[in-house]
Amino acid sequence: MESQETRFARDAENFISHRQTLNIQQCLTAARAQTGKSFGAQVRDIIRLARADGKLQPADYYYFRLYDDAAYPFEEKRRFLSERVHPAVIERCSDPQWRVLADDKFLTYSLLESCGAPVPETQAVYAANGRRFGRVPTLSTADDLAGFLTGAASYPLFAKPLAGIFSLGACRIERREDDTLCLAGGERVPVNAFAVELDREQGYLLQTVLRPHAMLRKYADATSTVRIILIIDNGAPEILHTIWKIPGAGNIADNFWRKGNMLAAVDSDTGTIRRVVRGDGPEMEEVVNHPDSGAPLVGETLPDWRRLIDLVTENARVFAPIRFQSWDVALCEEGPVVVEVNAGSAFNLSQLAKGEGFLTDRYTNFLLSCGYKLKTRH
């Protein structure tokens, strides 16, 4: 039986290795084989891009396939941003006190609920630091958690860290059979063992699993979300990118680092899927039909799109001190549901999905207005 601590460590290892496992020597050879670009030309590119505003590293260069000169003229390569610059960007573009609010999922949900925005149902919170969560039951001990799991809990149930990111350490409990929990993927864990393993110091939200919209169930049973990336400029929200994160077979969450998951570039105005990719680096491929179900992807229109966009733009001002935001919204049977609000957004999601650099002229001007220093203007 795999412990929850082991699951978290496994998730963390997979997440960290998502790009670190790119073998640079193999990538050099693959890039030359695919494009004919010499080793020397690749190295010159890498050195120049490391000195540019995007601070790209060799792994970034191959991760985004920037060795393909036919797809990316050098000026376009300079628009790609490494995740290394993300902390500095967030520092300039958001109030640190509000970042704390966004990082705490329960506070985020409470604030959104008070504004009338739909959020997941939290059945209980497992936390050991004496904190209380209003009307939501607080489980302070392993015995409390075990009692909840064998009593009041309604399944299926999704457990995720209170202040977690990237779905690290999350798990989905499909049902309970007597004193055993049946997890997604077929694993069975005794209730008492699970209760002891779950990290109460970190704190966990125990939420009702969201039921995907009927149109999306032909792709996957797992909950998938649309990532809406926006800025607040002159007090008004402006959407920059919309990306649909598509879970692959057997995955409990839609984060791209999970093997088999895909990213779709979505037209922000219409909700139409323009491009879908899976994998990265030399192994990246564009996908037209879902590889598991065969259902068409490119050209399809996501449901309730206008409701989703209105939901985000109406509530983005609530977090206005965070001028660079991203929202993860699930398209459910009952309509769009806000799963997460983030300060900033991983640059790689839109850069992979769209095949375009994040540092557009519009985003450049926004960063400058926030006081972020750039070497060059596009």
Stockholm file with secondary structure:
# STOCKHOLM 1.0

chainA/1-378         MESQETRFARDAENFISHRQTLNIQQCLTAARAQTGKSFGAQVRDIIRLARADGKLQPADYYYFRLYDDAAYPFEEKRRFLSERVHPAVIERCSDPQWRVLADDKFLTYSLLESCGAPVPETQAVYAANGRRFGRVPTLSTADDLAGFLTGAASYPLFAKPLAGIFSLGACRIERREDDTLCLAGGERVPVNAFAVELDREQGYLLQTVLRPHAMLRKYADATSTVRIILIIDNGAPEILHTIWKIPGAGNIADNFWRKGNMLAAVDSDTGTIRRVVRGDGPEMEEVVNHPDSGAPLVGETLPDWRRLIDLVTENARVFAPIRFQSWDVALCEEGPVVVEVNAGSAFNLSQLAKGEGFLTDRYTNFLLSCGYKLKTRH
#=GR chainA/1-378 SS CCCHHHHHHHHHHHHHHHHHTCCHHHHHHHHHHHHCCCHHHHHHHHHHHHHSTTCCCHHHHHHTTTTCTTTCCHHHHTTCCCGGGHHHHHHHHBCHHHHHHHHSHHHHHHHHHHTTCCCCCEEEEECCSSCCBTTBCEECSHHHHHHHHTTTCCSSEEEEETTCCTTTTCEEEEEEETTEEEETTSCEEEHHHHHHHSCTTTCEEEEECCCBCGGGGGTCSSCCEEEEEEEEETTEEEEEEEEEEECCTTCSSCCTTSTTCEEEEECTTTCBEEEEEESCGGGCEECSBCTTTCCBCTTCBCTTHHHHHHHHHHHGGGGTTBSEEEEEEEEETTEEEEEEEEESCCHHHHHHHHSSCSCCHHHHHHHHHTTCCCSCCC
#=GC SS_cons         CCCHHHHHHHHHHHHHHHHHTCCHHHHHHHHHHHHCCCHHHHHHHHHHHHHSTTCCCHHHHHHTTTTCTTTCCHHHHTTCCCGGGHHHHHHHHBCHHHHHHHHSHHHHHHHHHHTTCCCCCEEEEECCSSCCBTTBCEECSHHHHHHHHTTTCCSSEEEEETTCCTTTTCEEEEEEETTEEEETTSCEEEHHHHHHHSCTTTCEEEEECCCBCGGGGGTCSSCCEEEEEEEEETTEEEEEEEEEEECCTTCSSCCTTSTTCEEEEECTTTCBEEEEEESCGGGCEECSBCTTTCCBCTTCBCTTHHHHHHHHHHHGGGGTTBSEEEEEEEEETTEEEEEEEEESCCHHHHHHHHSSCSCCHHHHHHHHHTTCCCSCCC
//
